[in-house]
């Protein structure tokens, strides 16, 4: 796992403790249906169905999403203290989402 993705996982842990992290497809898509603007994160081994759904929903609702290239659902789950996580989201206008996006953009340089 590259350094930036490790930092992103640390930020997700902070978001979870702060009560801002939405975990799992049912909860994420339910919040989007309610009109919430979310910043979505996908595990690198998220199912193809979830990946397609995220792309479609993101395009339709003008949402930002990232796929963590080197981090699978098991690792994300372990870092959050649960079993496995394919998809998680944060409020798009929150500081944690902006920080994660900066870290993700920086990861392109790290590779």
Rosetta blueprint (number, residue, H / E / L):
1 X L
2 X L
3 X H
4 X H
5 X H
6 X H
7 X H
8 X H
9 X H
10 X H
11 X H
12 X H
13 X H
14 X H
15 X H
16 X H
17 X H
18 X L
19 X L
20 X L
21 X L
22 X E
23 X E
24 X L
25 X H
26 X H
27 X H
28 X H
29 X H
30 X H
31 X H
32 X H
33 X H
34 X L
35 X L
36 X L
37 X L
38 X E
39 X E
40 X E
41 X E
42 X E
43 X L
44 X L
45 X L
46 X L
47 X L
48 X H
49 X H
50 X H
51 X H
52 X H
53 X H
54 X H
55 X H
56 X H
57 X H
58 X H
59 X H
60 X H
61 X H
62 X L
63 X L
64 X E
65 X E
66 X E
67 X E
68 X L
69 X L
70 X L
71 X L
72 X L
73 X H
74 X H
75 X H
76 X H
77 X H
78 X H
79 X H
80 X H
81 X L
82 X L
83 X L
84 X L
85 X L
86 X L
87 X E
88 X E
89 X E
90 X E
91 X E
92 X L
93 X L
94 X L
95 X H
96 X H
97 X H
98 X H
99 X H
100 X H
101 X H
102 X H
103 X H
104 X H
105 X H
106 X H
107 X H
108 X H
109 X H
110 X H
111 X L
